[in-house]
Each structure stands twice: as structure tokens, then as C-alpha cells.
Amino acid sequence: MLKKPIEIAINKQINAEFHSAYLYLSMSSYFQSIGMAGCANWMKVQYQEELAHATHFFDYVLERGGRVELAPIGEVEVDFDNVLQVFQKTLAHEITVTGLINNLMDVAIHESDHATKSFLQWFIDEQVEEEANVEQILNNLKLINGEGQGLLMMDREMQARVFVNPFPAKA
Ligand code: FEO
């Protein structure tokens, strides 16, 4: 059985993951509107990953006998200035999410909930990867000044990203 503070904290995280998904879908729509189909695809995959994160937290609460209560999803930005700015915002967002996951781990440690600590470790590691991936994209964008032929080539590369469910259904 989940302790109440853990249940409350994970419920908040479920909402944060859906909010992330919504934000990345909005960014995907923006990219599509400026003809950056590869970046739109990258963000759509990002959206799918966030949905998978939300669902994984959802399933965990139920598995531990807890109750999920879905709250309204906050508004997200719909207008952006350019490709560089979108990825700067993405990095800032992921850094915020890292903080949320760390806070969640702090609650699990405080409550001596070892099962939740073990469950959260995947997300701790994932955040390192999330931040590194976006930092790499930002470095590339800076190298090409976020424009011209380089940007077109980069957009083509972003088209290759495919969604792989990190949590395939248990047998
Ligand atoms: Fe659910 Fe982008 O972390």
C-alpha cells in the first residue's frame, strides 16, 4: 500500500508528465507550421515519451494499491520565435522536470519507501539522458547559427527519430 505523501507526490508527477507531453505536442505543431517536419517529428516522439512516463507512473500507483486522481493540465505556449528558442525552452523544461523527479525521490527516501526509490531510479537516469540529448541539439544549432543549409540538414536528421516504448507491456 502506498503511503499518502507518496501517492500525492506521484499524482502531481503524473500531471507534470502530461503537461510535458502537451508542451512538446505544441512545439511539434509550431515546427510543422514553419515547415520543419523533422523537428516536428522529434517533438512528436518526445510527446509520446512523456505519455509513456505518465502512464508508467499511473500503473505504478495502481499496482501499489493507490488511487490516481487526474487534475487539469496547465496551459502551454503555442507561439515561439525560432528553432533555437524552442530547444532552449525544452532544456529549461527538462531541468525543471529533473528537479521534480529529485524531489519525488526525496519524498520516497523520507518515507523509507524502498520500492518507490527503486521505481524512481529509472527516471533519475532518464533525466540525465534527456538533458544531454537536448544539450547536444543546442550545441549543433549553435554551430550552424540556427539557420541555412545546416538547419535543413539537421531537420532531415531529426526525421529519423522513432518512438520506442521504454516500458513494454509485462508478459
Ligand atoms: Fe518525462 Fe522529459 O521527462
Residues whose N, C-alpha, C, O or C-beta is under 5 A from the ligand:
A	BS01	FEO	E50 H53 V97 E130
